[in-house]
């Protein structure tokens, strides 16, 4: 079956529309990818959110004077749809020559449009450059596993059989790697990210985790599905009391996408990492 994204603006020449055009937004149903993972909307084993940050956001005041801001958008992980990233960019472009009475008025319009596309309420926050600059650059929580001396030759598909643990040794720890890479399923272009894993359960073998994460290197899938697959593979192996997986991806087209999945209620710190 043809992936719904094949019908999206991805990989195609698109006209630059500079006036408000919500029809640019292209929803992609999550259900087919959930089905690949053996999930349905009713059986999701996680809670979560996808945080999108937009660094190319501008509009006009009633006077015609341009304004720039940085947008933060929170899309529920159980929403019926994701929003295809290029269509999101085209939608944002359509604001460039559009007049809005205030920042609050624009946020209200964006909340309505993005919630309609996602199928669930989307959080919208428009921040000044000064606010984001004051936040600075964040560091991932936990221990980096990238310096481990590991021989790796699996790159083409996520390989859960690489993962190992010690079932009789229970730990709580937070690990991260900057070596997550996958490819866009439509354009084939690379997506680069840092993944953070916090769990309480059977002790995970760190070298096996690094080899597993690198096995995504040539895999074609969207950011959200990569994080969900990592979450599910770790959950099946570790049978944890608690598990959280999130990834901070490098921006493309002025947007970065940061999926969070957890067995617990999430308290999200949307801090930019150095590559963001």
Short mmCIF file of the C-alpha atoms (twelve columns), coordinates in Angstrom:
data_MODEL
# 
_entry.id   MODEL 
# 
loop_
_atom_site.group_PDB 
_atom_site.id 
_atom_site.type_symbol 
_atom_site.label_atom_id 
_atom_site.label_alt_id 
_atom_site.label_comp_id 
_atom_site.label_asym_id 
_atom_site.label_seq_id 
_atom_site.Cartn_x 
_atom_site.Cartn_y 
_atom_site.Cartn_z 
_atom_site.pdbx_PDB_model_num 
ATOM 1   C CA . UNK A 1   0.000  0.000   0.000  1 
ATOM 2   C CA . UNK A 2   1.319  3.433   -0.862 1 
ATOM 3   C CA . UNK A 3   2.423  5.414   2.190  1 
ATOM 4   C CA . UNK A 4   0.106  8.420   2.692  1 
ATOM 5   C CA . UNK A 5   3.148  10.694  2.712  1 
ATOM 6   C CA . UNK A 6   3.664  9.923   -0.970 1 
ATOM 7   C CA . UNK A 7   0.755  12.261  -1.655 1 
ATOM 8   C CA . UNK A 8   2.231  15.038  0.497  1 
ATOM 9   C CA . UNK A 9   4.411  17.964  -0.662 1 
ATOM 10  C CA . UNK A 10  7.545  16.045  0.378  1 
ATOM 11  C CA . UNK A 11  10.012 15.651  -2.471 1 
ATOM 12  C CA . UNK A 12  7.967  17.802  -4.825 1 
ATOM 13  C CA . UNK A 13  8.356  21.332  -6.133 1 
ATOM 14  C CA . UNK A 14  6.014  23.614  -4.207 1 
ATOM 15  C CA . UNK A 15  4.926  27.168  -4.863 1 
ATOM 16  C CA . UNK A 16  5.775  29.752  -2.211 1 
ATOM 17  C CA . UNK A 17  2.451  30.998  -0.851 1 
ATOM 18  C CA . UNK A 18  3.059  34.057  1.360  1 
ATOM 19  C CA . UNK A 19  -0.488 34.752  2.558  1 
ATOM 20  C CA . UNK A 20  -2.446 32.784  5.148  1 
ATOM 21  C CA . UNK A 21  -3.223 29.327  3.761  1 
ATOM 22  C CA . UNK A 22  -4.237 26.659  6.319  1 
ATOM 23  C CA . UNK A 23  -5.012 24.235  3.492  1 
ATOM 24  C CA . UNK A 24  -1.239 23.750  3.132  1 
ATOM 25  C CA . UNK A 25  -1.295 21.465  6.183  1 
ATOM 26  C CA . UNK A 26  -1.148 17.767  5.230  1 
ATOM 27  C CA . UNK A 27  -2.202 15.288  7.969  1 
ATOM 28  C CA . UNK A 28  -0.798 11.745  7.863  1 
ATOM 29  C CA . UNK A 29  -2.709 9.094   9.869  1 
ATOM 30  C CA . UNK A 30  -0.715 7.430   12.641 1 
ATOM 31  C CA . UNK A 31  -2.830 4.238   12.529 1 
ATOM 32  C CA . UNK A 32  -0.924 2.429   9.724  1 
ATOM 33  C CA . UNK A 33  2.400  2.827   11.519 1 
ATOM 34  C CA . UNK A 34  0.830  1.844   14.820 1 
ATOM 35  C CA . UNK A 35  -0.464 -1.293  13.109 1 
ATOM 36  C CA . UNK A 36  3.079  -2.159  11.956 1 
ATOM 37  C CA . UNK A 37  4.116  -2.081  15.620 1 
ATOM 38  C CA . UNK A 38  1.108  -4.146  16.727 1 
ATOM 39  C CA . UNK A 39  -0.659 -1.159  18.269 1 
ATOM 40  C CA . UNK A 40  -3.993 0.592   17.970 1 
ATOM 41  C CA . UNK A 41  -5.177 3.919   19.313 1 
ATOM 42  C CA . UNK A 42  -6.781 2.012   22.190 1 
ATOM 43  C CA . UNK A 43  -3.690 -0.048  23.128 1 
ATOM 44  C CA . UNK A 44  -0.868 2.507   23.157 1 
ATOM 45  C CA . UNK A 45  1.499  1.497   26.004 1 
ATOM 46  C CA . UNK A 46  2.877  5.011   26.431 1 
ATOM 47  C CA . UNK A 47  1.941  8.604   27.021 1 
ATOM 48  C CA . UNK A 48  3.666  11.275  25.060 1 
ATOM 49  C CA . UNK A 49  3.939  14.361  22.964 1 
ATOM 50  C CA . UNK A 50  5.783  15.561  19.882 1 
ATOM 51  C CA . UNK A 51  7.425  18.943  20.446 1 
ATOM 52  C CA . UNK A 52  8.052  20.933  17.275 1 
ATOM 53  C CA . UNK A 53  10.211 24.061  17.347 1 
ATOM 54  C CA . UNK A 54  9.998  26.535  14.474 1 
ATOM 55  C CA . UNK A 55  12.836 29.009  13.894 1 
ATOM 56  C CA . UNK A 56  11.435 30.629  10.752 1 
ATOM 57  C CA . UNK A 57  8.208  32.223  11.962 1 
ATOM 58  C CA . UNK A 58  7.196  35.727  10.861 1 
ATOM 59  C CA . UNK A 59  4.026  37.720  10.254 1 
ATOM 60  C CA . UNK A 60  2.858  41.326  9.862  1 
ATOM 61  C CA . UNK A 61  1.355  43.622  12.455 1 
ATOM 62  C CA . UNK A 62  -1.714 45.695  11.430 1 
ATOM 63  C CA . UNK A 63  0.733  48.491  10.594 1 
ATOM 64  C CA . UNK A 64  2.497  46.230  8.093  1 
ATOM 65  C CA . UNK A 65  5.635  45.917  10.243 1 
ATOM 66  C CA . UNK A 66  7.086  42.380  10.312 1 
ATOM 67  C CA . UNK A 67  7.556  40.416  13.519 1 
ATOM 68  C CA . UNK A 68  9.743  37.359  14.069 1 
ATOM 69  C CA . UNK A 69  9.364  34.751  16.808 1 
ATOM 70  C CA . UNK A 70  10.190 31.133  17.624 1 
ATOM 71  C CA . UNK A 71  7.229  28.773  17.763 1 
ATOM 72  C CA . UNK A 72  6.821  25.782  20.067 1 
ATOM 73  C CA . UNK A 73  4.071  23.318  19.151 1 
ATOM 74  C CA . UNK A 74  2.993  20.345  21.280 1 
ATOM 75  C CA . UNK A 75  1.175  17.574  19.384 1 
ATOM 76  C CA . UNK A 76  -0.267 14.736  21.519 1 
ATOM 77  C CA . UNK A 77  1.303  11.348  20.781 1 
ATOM 78  C CA . UNK A 78  -2.158 9.770   20.613 1 
ATOM 79  C CA . UNK A 79  -3.530 12.257  18.092 1 
ATOM 80  C CA . UNK A 80  -5.017 10.550  15.021 1 
ATOM 81  C CA . UNK A 81  -2.558 12.326  12.704 1 
ATOM 82  C CA . UNK A 82  0.951  13.631  12.491 1 
ATOM 83  C CA . UNK A 83  1.462  16.731  10.352 1 
ATOM 84  C CA . UNK A 84  3.826  16.218  7.446  1 
ATOM 85  C CA . UNK A 85  6.839  18.470  8.000  1 
ATOM 86  C CA . UNK A 86  7.084  20.158  4.607  1 
ATOM 87  C CA . UNK A 87  3.394  20.989  4.676  1 
ATOM 88  C CA . UNK A 88  3.953  22.493  8.129  1 
ATOM 89  C CA . UNK A 89  6.736  24.616  6.646  1 
ATOM 90  C CA . UNK A 90  4.509  25.741  3.754  1 
ATOM 91  C CA . UNK A 91  1.809  26.674  6.251  1 
ATOM 92  C CA . UNK A 92  4.300  28.736  8.254  1 
ATOM 93  C CA . UNK A 93  5.488  30.445  5.052  1 
ATOM 94  C CA . UNK A 94  1.898  31.459  4.356  1 
ATOM 95  C CA . UNK A 95  1.974  33.651  7.464  1 
ATOM 96  C CA . UNK A 96  4.858  35.791  6.210  1 
ATOM 97  C CA . UNK A 97  2.737  38.441  4.453  1 
ATOM 98  C CA . UNK A 98  -0.385 38.002  6.560  1 
ATOM 99  C CA . UNK A 99  -1.549 40.577  9.140  1 
ATOM 100 C CA . UNK A 100 -2.605 39.627  12.646 1 
ATOM 101 C CA . UNK A 101 -3.767 41.977  15.371 1 
ATOM 102 C CA . UNK A 102 -1.417 40.536  17.981 1 
ATOM 103 C CA . UNK A 103 0.800  37.629  18.940 1 
ATOM 104 C CA . UNK A 104 -2.147 36.202  20.874 1 
ATOM 105 C CA . UNK A 105 -4.410 36.459  17.822 1 
ATOM 106 C CA . UNK A 106 -1.909 34.523  15.710 1 
ATOM 107 C CA . UNK A 107 -1.492 31.877  18.417 1 
ATOM 108 C CA . UNK A 108 -5.267 31.407  18.492 1 
ATOM 109 C CA . UNK A 109 -5.392 30.921  14.708 1 
ATOM 110 C CA . UNK A 110 -2.484 28.457  14.760 1 
ATOM 111 C CA . UNK A 111 -4.010 26.498  17.633 1 
ATOM 112 C CA . UNK A 112 -7.225 26.088  15.657 1 
ATOM 113 C CA . UNK A 113 -5.507 25.090  12.393 1 
ATOM 114 C CA . UNK A 114 -2.957 22.684  13.868 1 
ATOM 115 C CA . UNK A 115 -5.507 21.037  16.170 1 
ATOM 116 C CA . UNK A 116 -7.795 20.447  13.196 1 
ATOM 117 C CA . UNK A 117 -4.952 18.819  11.255 1 
ATOM 118 C CA . UNK A 118 -3.721 16.657  14.161 1 
ATOM 119 C CA . UNK A 119 -7.223 15.655  15.289 1 
ATOM 120 C CA . UNK A 120 -6.527 16.618  18.922 1 
ATOM 121 C CA . UNK A 121 -5.743 19.889  20.705 1 
ATOM 122 C CA . UNK A 122 -2.265 21.182  19.896 1 
ATOM 123 C CA . UNK A 123 -0.400 23.472  22.266 1 
ATOM 124 C CA . UNK A 124 1.004  26.653  20.702 1 
ATOM 125 C CA . UNK A 125 3.582  28.925  22.325 1 
ATOM 126 C CA . UNK A 126 5.171  31.870  20.501 1 
ATOM 127 C CA . UNK A 127 8.418  32.960  22.131 1 
ATOM 128 C CA . UNK A 128 10.604 35.986  21.596 1 
ATOM 129 C CA . UNK A 129 14.206 35.563  20.478 1 
ATOM 130 C CA . UNK A 130 15.304 36.992  23.823 1 
ATOM 131 C CA . UNK A 131 13.358 34.335  25.725 1 
ATOM 132 C CA . UNK A 132 14.930 31.515  23.744 1 
ATOM 133 C CA . UNK A 133 18.421 33.028  23.920 1 
ATOM 134 C CA . UNK A 134 18.133 33.277  27.705 1 
ATOM 135 C CA . UNK A 135 17.298 29.571  27.856 1 
ATOM 136 C CA . UNK A 136 20.714 28.726  26.397 1 
ATOM 137 C CA . UNK A 137 21.940 25.305  25.304 1 
ATOM 138 C CA . UNK A 138 20.944 22.220  27.286 1 
ATOM 139 C CA . UNK A 139 22.869 19.025  27.970 1 
ATOM 140 C CA . UNK A 140 21.190 15.607  27.790 1 
ATOM 141 C CA . UNK A 141 20.433 13.953  31.091 1 
ATOM 142 C CA . UNK A 142 22.380 10.823  32.010 1 
ATOM 143 C CA . UNK A 143 25.454 8.965   30.747 1 
ATOM 144 C CA . UNK A 144 26.616 9.094   27.127 1 
ATOM 145 C CA . UNK A 145 27.340 5.643   25.656 1 
ATOM 146 C CA . UNK A 146 28.962 6.858   22.421 1 
ATOM 147 C CA . UNK A 147 32.582 6.256   23.551 1 
ATOM 148 C CA . UNK A 148 32.043 2.503   23.998 1 
ATOM 149 C CA . UNK A 149 34.320 0.341   21.845 1 
ATOM 150 C CA . UNK A 150 31.704 -1.603  19.854 1 
ATOM 151 C CA . UNK A 151 32.042 -3.490  16.556 1 
ATOM 152 C CA . UNK A 152 28.977 -2.701  14.416 1 
ATOM 153 C CA . UNK A 153 27.823 -4.027  11.052 1 
ATOM 154 C CA . UNK A 154 24.009 -3.685  11.235 1 
ATOM 155 C CA . UNK A 155 22.746 -0.493  9.589  1 
ATOM 156 C CA . UNK A 156 19.770 -1.331  7.379  1 
ATOM 157 C CA . UNK A 157 16.893 -1.952  9.799  1 
ATOM 158 C CA . UNK A 158 16.177 -1.723  13.534 1 
ATOM 159 C CA . UNK A 159 17.573 -4.936  15.001 1 
ATOM 160 C CA . UNK A 160 16.009 -5.626  18.396 1 
ATOM 161 C CA . UNK A 161 17.795 -8.985  18.715 1 
ATOM 162 C CA . UNK A 162 20.994 -7.041  19.337 1 
ATOM 163 C CA . UNK A 163 19.655 -5.811  22.694 1 
ATOM 164 C CA . UNK A 164 20.777 -7.671  25.821 1 
ATOM 165 C CA . UNK A 165 20.068 -7.264  29.519 1 
ATOM 166 C CA . UNK A 166 20.643 -8.922  32.895 1 
ATOM 167 C CA . UNK A 167 17.159 -9.988  34.031 1 
ATOM 168 C CA . UNK A 168 18.294 -10.693 37.598 1 
ATOM 169 C CA . UNK A 169 19.897 -7.282  38.123 1 
ATOM 170 C CA . UNK A 170 17.512 -4.366  38.526 1 
ATOM 171 C CA . UNK A 171 18.714 -0.781  38.025 1 
ATOM 172 C CA . UNK A 172 17.473 2.720   37.405 1 
ATOM 173 C CA . UNK A 173 19.573 4.765   34.990 1 
ATOM 174 C CA . UNK A 174 19.499 7.334   32.211 1 
ATOM 175 C CA . UNK A 175 21.531 6.809   29.041 1 
ATOM 176 C CA . UNK A 176 21.894 8.812   25.857 1 
ATOM 177 C CA . UNK A 177 23.513 8.687   22.431 1 
ATOM 178 C CA . UNK A 178 24.119 11.274  19.724 1 
ATOM 179 C CA . UNK A 179 24.453 8.523   17.083 1 
ATOM 180 C CA . UNK A 180 20.801 8.086   16.164 1 
ATOM 181 C CA . UNK A 181 20.258 8.499   12.434 1 
ATOM 182 C CA . UNK A 182 17.471 7.379   10.131 1 
ATOM 183 C CA . UNK A 183 16.193 8.454   6.725  1 
ATOM 184 C CA . UNK A 184 13.016 10.172  5.593  1 
ATOM 185 C CA . UNK A 185 10.718 7.462   4.159  1 
ATOM 186 C CA . UNK A 186 9.769  9.682   1.209  1 
ATOM 187 C CA . UNK A 187 12.834 11.735  0.229  1 
ATOM 188 C CA . UNK A 188 15.544 9.432   1.600  1 
ATOM 189 C CA . UNK A 189 17.255 12.413  3.238  1 
ATOM 190 C CA . UNK A 190 19.008 11.797  6.579  1 
ATOM 191 C CA . UNK A 191 17.493 12.691  9.944  1 
ATOM 192 C CA . UNK A 192 19.987 13.157  12.787 1 
ATOM 193 C CA . UNK A 193 19.104 12.977  16.469 1 
ATOM 194 C CA . UNK A 194 20.104 12.482  20.087 1 
ATOM 195 C CA . UNK A 195 18.138 9.826   21.949 1 
ATOM 196 C CA . UNK A 196 17.703 9.723   25.742 1 
ATOM 197 C CA . UNK A 197 16.506 6.595   27.579 1 
ATOM 198 C CA . UNK A 198 15.511 6.634   31.259 1 
ATOM 199 C CA . UNK A 199 14.315 3.367   32.761 1 
ATOM 200 C CA . UNK A 200 13.933 1.285   35.896 1 
ATOM 201 C CA . UNK A 201 14.136 -2.425  35.213 1 
ATOM 202 C CA . UNK A 202 16.475 -5.224  34.152 1 
ATOM 203 C CA . UNK A 203 20.004 -3.870  33.641 1 
ATOM 204 C CA . UNK A 204 20.519 -3.009  29.990 1 
ATOM 205 C CA . UNK A 205 23.823 -3.909  28.350 1 
ATOM 206 C CA . UNK A 206 25.158 -0.555  27.164 1 
ATOM 207 C CA . UNK A 207 27.179 -1.882  24.236 1 
ATOM 208 C CA . UNK A 208 24.176 -3.759  22.890 1 
ATOM 209 C CA . UNK A 209 22.068 -0.606  23.171 1 
ATOM 210 C CA . UNK A 210 24.589 1.375   21.131 1 
ATOM 211 C CA . UNK A 211 24.709 -1.284  18.411 1 
ATOM 212 C CA . UNK A 212 20.902 -1.354  18.360 1 
ATOM 213 C CA . UNK A 213 20.580 2.415   17.998 1 
ATOM 214 C CA . UNK A 214 23.097 2.449   15.148 1 
ATOM 215 C CA . UNK A 215 21.042 -0.240  13.374 1 
ATOM 216 C CA . UNK A 216 18.526 2.534   12.556 1 
ATOM 217 C CA . UNK A 217 21.170 4.270   10.420 1 
ATOM 218 C CA . UNK A 218 19.727 3.326   7.010  1 
ATOM 219 C CA . UNK A 219 16.166 2.714   8.208  1 
ATOM 220 C CA . UNK A 220 13.415 4.772   6.542  1 
ATOM 221 C CA . UNK A 221 10.802 6.101   8.943  1 
ATOM 222 C CA . UNK A 222 9.536  9.306   10.499 1 
ATOM 223 C CA . UNK A 223 10.978 10.628  13.776 1 
ATOM 224 C CA . UNK A 224 7.885  9.717   15.780 1 
ATOM 225 C CA . UNK A 225 7.839  6.083   14.649 1 
ATOM 226 C CA . UNK A 226 11.571 5.611   15.337 1 
ATOM 227 C CA . UNK A 227 11.108 6.700   18.941 1 
ATOM 228 C CA . UNK A 228 8.027  4.502   19.343 1 
ATOM 229 C CA . UNK A 229 9.910  1.485   17.995 1 
ATOM 230 C CA . UNK A 230 12.792 2.079   20.415 1 
ATOM 231 C CA . UNK A 231 10.326 2.392   23.297 1 
ATOM 232 C CA . UNK A 232 8.524  -0.849  22.392 1 
ATOM 233 C CA . UNK A 233 11.697 -2.877  21.835 1 
ATOM 234 C CA . UNK A 234 13.090 -1.792  25.208 1 
ATOM 235 C CA . UNK A 235 9.787  -2.392  26.948 1 
ATOM 236 C CA . UNK A 236 9.581  -5.960  25.625 1 
ATOM 237 C CA . UNK A 237 13.164 -6.707  26.681 1 
ATOM 238 C CA . UNK A 238 13.386 -4.986  30.058 1 
ATOM 239 C CA . UNK A 239 9.802  -5.328  31.318 1 
ATOM 240 C CA . UNK A 240 10.521 -2.108  33.214 1 
ATOM 241 C CA . UNK A 241 8.717  -0.494  36.097 1 
ATOM 242 C CA . UNK A 242 9.268  2.825   34.316 1 
ATOM 243 C CA . UNK A 243 10.496 3.732   30.858 1 
ATOM 244 C CA . UNK A 244 10.875 7.004   28.985 1 
ATOM 245 C CA . UNK A 245 12.396 7.496   25.540 1 
ATOM 246 C CA . UNK A 246 12.773 10.806  23.794 1 
ATOM 247 C CA . UNK A 247 14.774 12.089  20.860 1 
ATOM 248 C CA . UNK A 248 15.926 15.592  20.022 1 
ATOM 249 C CA . UNK A 249 16.331 15.851  16.244 1 
ATOM 250 C CA . UNK A 250 18.407 18.302  14.235 1 
ATOM 251 C CA . UNK A 251 16.234 20.835  12.438 1 
ATOM 252 C CA . UNK A 252 15.439 20.702  8.729  1 
ATOM 253 C CA . UNK A 253 13.578 23.468  6.921  1 
ATOM 254 C CA . UNK A 254 13.603 25.587  10.062 1 
ATOM 255 C CA . UNK A 255 11.803 22.902  12.126 1 
ATOM 256 C CA . UNK A 256 13.036 20.402  14.670 1 
ATOM 257 C CA . UNK A 257 10.847 17.528  15.878 1 
ATOM 258 C CA . UNK A 258 11.275 16.033  19.325 1 
ATOM 259 C CA . UNK A 259 9.105  12.981  20.189 1 
ATOM 260 C CA . UNK A 260 8.679  11.966  23.847 1 
ATOM 261 C CA . UNK A 261 7.202  8.592   24.893 1 
ATOM 262 C CA . UNK A 262 6.879  7.386   28.496 1 
ATOM 263 C CA . UNK A 263 5.031  5.057   30.834 1 
ATOM 264 C CA . UNK A 264 4.728  8.034   33.217 1 
ATOM 265 C CA . UNK A 265 3.192  11.477  33.049 1 
ATOM 266 C CA . UNK A 266 5.745  13.644  31.306 1 
ATOM 267 C CA . UNK A 267 7.313  16.872  32.498 1 
ATOM 268 C CA . UNK A 268 8.892  18.184  29.294 1 
ATOM 269 C CA . UNK A 269 11.978 20.374  29.322 1 
ATOM 270 C CA . UNK A 270 12.194 21.724  25.779 1 
ATOM 271 C CA . UNK A 271 15.854 22.647  26.054 1 
ATOM 272 C CA . UNK A 272 17.827 22.891  22.800 1 
ATOM 273 C CA . UNK A 273 20.824 20.597  22.484 1 
ATOM 274 C CA . UNK A 274 24.055 21.811  20.905 1 
ATOM 275 C CA . UNK A 275 23.217 20.473  17.408 1 
ATOM 276 C CA . UNK A 276 19.852 22.206  17.530 1 
# 
